[in-house]
Amino acid sequence: MASGGGAPHASTGEPDDGPVIRLIRPLTDFMHKEASAGIFLVVAAAIAMVWANSPWSDSYLEVWNTDAALSIGGHVLDLTIREWINDLAMVLFFFVAGLEIKREVTQGELRDPKQAALPIVAAIGGMIVPATIYALLNSGTDGSKGWGIPMATDIAIVTGMVALLGKRVPSWLKLFLLALAIVDDIGAIIVIAIFYSEGVSLTWLAVAVGALGAAALIRNHVAWIGAYLALGGVCWFAMHEAHVHPTLTGVAFGMLAPVVPRNSRTLVDVDELELEFGHPITVSDARRLADRARSSVSIVEWLEHRLHPWSAYLIVPAFALANAGITIPASEIGDAFSSRVTWGVMLGLVVGKMVGISAATMLAVALKIGRLPDGVTTRYVFGASALGGIGFTVSLFVTELAFGEEAQGTDARLGVVVASIIAAIIGTIICYPGTVEPGAGADDETVRATPHDVTSAA
């Protein structure tokens, strides 16, 4: 395999440029896209904030609250544009999240129980403590149902922040935060499914389960993606009618995707192909290498490779634009910051995440459930814990589910935005003076995503 040219054609002697092959590293490619997507997310949120508090603030509400009805048989789906984004477009976001969860559990950082133990324990601590702080502050009030808001970590912004820190942080911190955020996503999905679904219709839920079951039965026999889109559409509609949040359809279908090879001739997972031959490559070696290359990318990885850019660069920024616009007149800012909901979210994300993640991590290390890599100091544990308080996308999503357009929703959104900014600043202050010690895993090739094109020499 060579860059820029192919092997001579057997009959003509001329270079035979085969199909363009893209080398992918599923983990590093995912983190690279998340890091750059974090910029789009922040820009979209800033635009929403400025727009919602500008002289044209009325137009912000008018645009996103515009009704857009869809009639299906005798059923009419009458949703606002914001609801279409939150209920339908975000399915793609959760589908990619499901794919990444499936890949990490079967092939990635969460595959090895010993390696996965530390971020799993840390994530659990980082969910329980923030939720507890919020619940204690809002117990017995109308804001009590927002306890799930400060539980999540936004991997896009967090990864962007870590990328800006560069070689001042070890590669371990990137992998730790990625695994932690994935476990956070699983926790958020469970919370949404159990606690933010009301008046569930068992009939429609049975239809949704039937569609998912049908997809499971055919997934290893039917390659046509249209079949899964149709079953996914049925499942989404049934979940909506069952009053279970329909974005869970995306997670379910993402987790259902096979990890069997896709046998691609154009995608090669270089993490699977780092083979070293101690002798000149023979014809047999070349044949094995070619077969290995063509089967190195699973269906999960292929789907994630194709769909993640749409989720990261389009869906999530659109969600931020539609949901981050917090209209707060100057005269009411004091009232907003005196709200228990606002302080519950802020303390949950800033204090709860830092205390929960760091305490759980150190406890796991003390109990020998997991261990820190050589050279990783407690500075980075506290830095990672602080950065874990950046809970934007999923926190805003849960806010919408918990409060909708109620006054507490505005207070919670303000808390999410302010807390995320504070957490980013604290995490940066803790990590920035650090120097990566030998053995801590400096910012090496394992955390640099550089997919590139080469041509086949086969």
C-alpha positions in Angstrom: 0.0 0.0 0.0 1.6 3.3 -1.0 0.6 6.9 -1.1 -0.1 8.5 -4.4 0.4 5.6 -6.8 -0.6 2.1 -7.5 1.3 -1.0 -8.5 2.1 -1.6 -12.2 -0.7 -3.4 -14.1 0.2 -7.0 -14.8 -0.4 -6.7 -18.6 0.4 -3.1 -19.4 3.1 -2.2 -16.9 1.3 1.1 -16.3 0.4 2.2 -12.8 -3.0 0.8 -11.7 -4.6 3.2 -9.3 -7.1 1.2 -7.4 -9.9 2.6 -5.3 -9.2 5.4 -2.9 -8.8 4.0 0.6 -9.5 6.0 3.7 -7.6 5.0 6.8 -9.7 5.5 9.9 -9.0 5.3 13.6 -12.4 5.0 15.2 -11.5 6.4 18.6 -9.2 9.2 17.6 -11.5 10.2 14.6 -14.4 10.4 17.0 -12.5 12.6 19.4 -11.2 14.8 16.6 -14.7 15.4 15.3 -16.0 16.0 18.8 -13.3 18.5 19.5 -13.9 20.6 16.3 -17.7 20.2 16.7 -17.4 21.8 20.2 -16.5 25.0 18.4 -19.7 24.9 16.3 -21.7 24.1 19.4 -20.3 27.1 21.3 -20.8 29.5 18.4 -24.4 28.3 17.9 -25.1 28.7 21.6 -23.6 32.2 21.6 -25.7 33.2 18.6 -28.8 31.9 20.3 -28.0 33.9 23.5 -27.4 37.1 21.6 -30.4 36.7 19.3 -32.7 35.9 22.3 -31.6 39.1 24.1 -31.4 41.4 21.1 -34.1 43.8 19.8 -35.2 40.9 17.6 -35.8 38.6 20.5 -39.4 38.1 19.6 -38.4 36.6 16.2 -36.3 34.0 18.1 -39.4 32.7 19.9 -41.5 33.0 16.7 -39.1 31.0 14.6 -38.6 28.1 17.0 -42.3 28.0 18.2 -43.7 27.9 14.7 -46.0 24.9 14.3 -45.2 22.3 11.6 -47.8 19.6 11.4 -47.4 16.2 9.7 -50.4 14.0 9.0 -49.8 10.2 8.9 -53.1 8.3 8.2 -55.5 9.4 10.9 -52.8 10.7 13.1 -51.5 14.3 13.1 -48.1 15.2 14.5 -48.4 18.8 15.4 -45.0 19.9 16.7 -43.1 23.2 16.8 -39.9 23.5 14.9 -38.0 23.3 18.2 -39.9 20.1 19.0 -39.1 18.6 15.6 -35.4 19.3 16.3 -35.5 17.9 19.9 -37.7 14.9 19.1 -36.7 13.9 15.6 -33.4 15.5 14.5 -31.8 14.6 17.9 -32.5 10.9 17.1 -29.4 11.0 14.9 -27.4 12.4 17.8 -28.5 9.6 20.1 -28.1 7.0 17.3 -24.4 8.0 17.0 -24.2 7.9 20.8 -25.6 4.4 20.7 -23.0 3.4 18.1 -20.1 4.8 20.1 -21.4 3.0 23.2 -21.6 -0.3 21.3 -18.1 0.2 19.8 -16.6 1.1 23.1 -18.2 -1.8 25.0 -17.3 -4.4 22.3 -14.1 -3.1 20.8 -12.9 0.0 22.7 -11.9 1.4 26.0 -14.8 -0.2 27.9 -14.2 -3.7 26.6 -11.6 -4.6 29.3 -13.4 -4.6 32.8 -10.2 -3.6 34.6 -9.6 -0.7 32.2 -13.2 0.3 32.2 -13.7 0.2 36.0 -12.1 3.6 36.8 -14.2 5.7 34.4 -17.4 3.7 35.2 -17.0 4.3 38.9 -16.0 7.9 38.3 -19.1 8.5 36.1 -21.4 7.0 38.7 -20.0 9.3 41.4 -20.3 12.2 38.9 -24.0 11.4 38.4 -25.1 10.7 42.0 -23.5 13.7 43.7 -24.8 16.4 41.3 -28.3 14.9 41.4 -28.2 14.7 45.2 -27.1 18.3 45.5 -29.9 19.5 43.2 -32.5 17.3 44.9 -31.6 18.6 48.4 -31.8 22.3 47.2 -35.1 21.8 45.5 -36.9 19.2 47.6 -40.6 19.9 48.0 -40.6 22.7 45.3 -41.9 22.8 41.7 -38.3 22.5 40.5 -37.7 19.1 42.1 -38.2 17.2 38.9 -35.1 18.8 37.4 -32.7 16.6 39.4 -31.5 14.9 36.2 -30.2 18.1 34.6 -26.7 18.3 36.2 -25.9 14.6 35.7 -24.5 14.8 32.2 -21.1 15.7 30.7 -20.9 17.3 27.2 -18.2 15.3 25.4 -18.0 17.8 22.4 -17.1 20.9 24.5 -15.0 18.9 26.9 -13.0 17.3 24.1 -12.5 20.8 22.6 -11.2 22.1 25.8 -8.8 19.2 26.2 -7.6 19.8 22.6 -6.8 23.4 23.4 -4.7 22.3 26.4 -2.7 20.1 24.0 0.5 18.6 25.5 -0.2 20.1 28.9 -2.5 17.1 29.6 -1.8 13.4 29.2 -3.6 11.3 26.7 -5.1 9.4 29.6 -7.3 12.4 30.5 -8.8 12.4 27.0 -9.6 8.7 27.1 -10.9 9.0 30.7 -13.2 11.8 29.9 -14.5 10.1 26.8 -15.3 6.9 28.7 -16.8 8.8 31.5 -19.0 10.8 29.1 -20.2 7.6 27.4 -21.2 6.1 30.8 -22.9 9.4 31.6 -24.8 9.1 28.3 -26.0 5.6 29.4 -27.1 7.0 32.7 -28.9 9.9 31.1 -30.6 7.5 28.7 -31.9 5.4 31.6 -33.0 8.5 33.5 -34.9 9.8 30.4 -36.5 6.5 29.7 -37.7 5.9 33.3 -38.3 9.3 34.9 -39.1 11.6 32.0 -41.7 9.5 30.3 -45.3 10.0 31.6 -48.5 8.3 30.9 -47.0 5.5 28.9 -49.3 3.7 26.4 -48.4 0.0 26.6 -50.1 -0.7 23.2 -47.9 1.8 21.4 -44.9 0.7 23.4 -45.5 -2.9 22.2 -45.5 -1.7 18.6 -42.2 0.1 19.2 -40.7 -3.1 20.8 -42.0 -5.1 17.8 -40.3 -2.8 15.3 -37.0 -3.0 17.2 -37.4 -6.8 17.5 -37.9 -7.1 13.8 -34.8 -5.1 13.1 -32.8 -7.4 15.5 -34.1 -10.4 13.6 -33.0 -9.2 10.2 -29.8 -7.3 11.0 -27.5 -10.2 10.0 -29.5 -11.1 6.9 -30.7 -7.9 5.3 -28.1 -5.3 4.2 -30.6 -2.8 2.6 -30.6 0.2 4.9 -34.1 1.2 3.8 -35.5 -1.6 5.8 -34.0 -0.3 9.0 -35.1 3.3 8.2 -38.6 2.1 7.8 -38.5 0.0 11.0 -36.9 3.0 12.7 -39.6 5.3 11.5 -42.3 2.9 12.9 -40.4 2.6 16.2 -40.0 6.4 16.5 -43.7 7.1 15.8 -44.8 4.4 18.2 -42.5 5.7 20.9 -43.9 9.2 20.4 -47.5 7.9 20.6 -46.5 5.8 23.7 -45.3 9.0 25.4 -41.8 7.7 25.8 -39.3 10.1 24.4 -38.7 9.1 20.8 -35.0 9.9 20.7 -34.5 6.7 22.6 -35.2 5.0 19.2 -31.8 6.3 18.1 -30.0 4.8 21.0 -31.8 1.4 20.6 -31.0 1.1 16.9 -27.4 2.3 17.5 -26.9 -0.4 20.1 -28.4 -2.9 17.7 -25.9 -2.3 14.9 -23.7 -5.3 14.2 -20.0 -5.3 15.0 -19.3 -7.8 12.2 -17.0 -6.7 9.4 -18.5 -4.7 6.6 -15.8 -6.0 4.2 -15.1 -2.5 2.8 -12.7 -2.0 0.0 -12.4 1.8 0.8 -12.1 2.0 4.6 -9.3 0.5 6.6 -9.0 0.6 10.4 -5.3 1.2 10.9 -5.6 0.4 14.6 -6.5 -3.2 13.5 -3.6 -3.4 11.0 -0.5 -2.5 12.9 1.2 -5.7 11.9 5.0 -6.0 12.0 6.6 -8.6 9.8 10.0 -9.8 10.9 10.9 -10.9 7.3 10.3 -9.7 3.7 6.5 -9.8 3.0 5.5 -12.9 1.0 2.6 -13.4 -1.3 0.8 -15.1 1.6 1.5 -12.2 3.9 0.1 -9.8 1.3 -3.0 -11.8 0.8 -3.6 -12.1 4.6 -3.0 -8.3 4.9 -5.5 -7.5 2.1 -8.2 -9.8 3.6 -7.6 -8.3 7.1 -7.8 -4.8 5.7 -11.1 -5.3 3.9 -12.7 -6.8 7.0 -11.2 -4.4 9.5 -14.1 -1.9 9.7 -17.2 -3.1 11.4 -20.7 -1.9 10.4 -20.8 0.0 13.7 -17.6 1.8 12.8 -18.8 2.4 9.2 -22.1 3.9 10.3 -20.3 6.1 12.9 -17.8 7.3 10.3 -20.5 8.3 7.9 -23.1 9.8 10.3 -21.0 11.4 13.1 -20.1 14.5 11.0 -23.8 15.1 10.4 -24.6 14.8 14.1 -21.6 16.8 15.3 -21.6 19.6 12.8 -25.3 20.0 12.0 -27.7 18.4 14.5 -26.1 19.4 17.7 -25.4 23.1 16.7 -29.0 23.3 15.5 -30.2 22.0 18.9 -28.1 24.5 20.7 -29.4 27.3 18.4 -33.0 26.3 19.2 -32.6 25.7 22.9 -29.8 27.9 24.3 -31.6 31.2 23.7 -32.3 32.4 27.3 -34.3 35.6 27.3 -33.7 37.3 30.6 -34.4 41.0 31.0 -31.8 42.9 33.0 -34.3 43.6 35.7 -34.9 39.9 36.2 -31.3 38.6 36.3 -31.3 39.0 40.1 -34.4 36.9 40.4 -33.0 34.2 38.1 -29.8 33.9 40.2 -31.9 33.7 43.4 -33.7 30.6 42.0 -33.1 27.3 43.7 -33.3 25.7 40.3 -30.5 27.8 39.0 -28.3 27.2 42.0 -29.1 23.5 42.0 -27.9 23.2 38.5 -24.8 25.3 39.0 -23.7 23.7 42.2 -24.6 20.3 40.8 -22.4 20.7 37.7 -19.5 22.7 39.2 -19.2 21.3 42.7 -21.1 18.0 42.4 -19.2 16.8 39.3 -15.8 17.8 40.7 -16.5 16.2 44.1 -18.3 13.1 42.7 -15.9 12.3 40.0 -12.7 12.9 41.9 -13.9 11.2 45.1 -15.1 8.1 43.2 -11.9 7.9 41.2 -9.6 8.1 44.3 -11.8 5.6 46.1 -11.6 3.2 43.2 -7.8 3.6 43.2 -7.6 3.1 47.0 -9.8 -0.1 46.8 -7.7 -1.3 43.8 -10.8 -1.4 41.6 -8.8 0.6 39.1 -5.5 2.4 38.9 -4.1 5.6 37.5 -1.5 5.3 34.8 2.1 5.9 35.8 2.9 9.6 35.9 -0.8 10.8 36.1 -1.0 12.9 39.3 -4.1 13.9 41.3 -3.9 17.3 39.5 -5.2 15.7 36.4 -7.9 13.8 38.3 -9.2 17.1 39.8 -8.8 18.8 36.4 -10.8 16.1 34.6 -13.4 16.2 37.4 -13.8 19.9 36.9 -14.1 19.7 33.1 -16.8 17.0 33.7 -19.0 19.8 34.9 -19.4 21.1 31.4 -22.8 19.6 30.8 -24.4 21.4 27.9 -26.2 19.4 25.2 -27.7 16.6 27.3 -28.3 18.9 30.3 -30.3 21.3 28.0 -32.1 18.3 26.6 -33.2 17.1 30.0 -34.2 20.7 30.9 -36.6 20.7 28.0 -38.1 17.3 29.2 -38.4 18.4 32.8 -39.7 22.0 32.4 -40.5 22.8 28.8 -41.4 26.4 28.6 -42.1 26.8 32.3 -40.2 29.6 34.3 -38.1 26.9 35.9 -36.8 25.9 32.5 -35.3 29.4 31.9 -33.7 29.3 35.3 -32.3 25.8 34.6 -30.9 26.8 31.2 -29.2 29.8 32.7 -27.7 27.5 35.3 -26.4 25.1 32.6 -24.8 27.9 30.6 -23.1 29.6 33.5 -22.0 26.4 35.2 -20.5 25.1 32.0 -18.5 28.3 31.6 -17.3 28.2 35.2 -16.4 24.4 35.0 -14.4 25.1 31.8 -12.5 27.9 33.5 -11.8 25.9 36.7 -10.7 22.8 34.8 -8.4 24.8 32.6 -6.8 26.6 35.6 -6.1 23.3 37.2 -4.7 21.5 34.1 -2.8 24.4 32.4 0.2 24.7 34.7 0.6 20.9 34.6 3.5 19.2 33.0 3.0 15.7 31.6 5.4 13.4 33.5 7.1 10.4 31.8 4.8 7.5 31.4 1.6 9.6 31.7 0.9 9.2 28.0 1.7 12.5 26.3 -0.3 13.8 23.5 1.0 11.2 21.1 -0.3 9.5 18.0 -3.0 7.6 19.9 -4.9 10.8 20.4 -4.3 12.5 17.1 -7.0 11.9 14.5 -5.5 12.2 11.1 -7.6 10.3 8.6 -6.1 10.6 5.1 -6.4 9.2 1.6 -4.0 6.8 0.0 -4.5 4.7 -3.1 -4.5 0.9 -3.2 -1.4 -0.9 -4.4 -3.2 -4.2 -4.4 
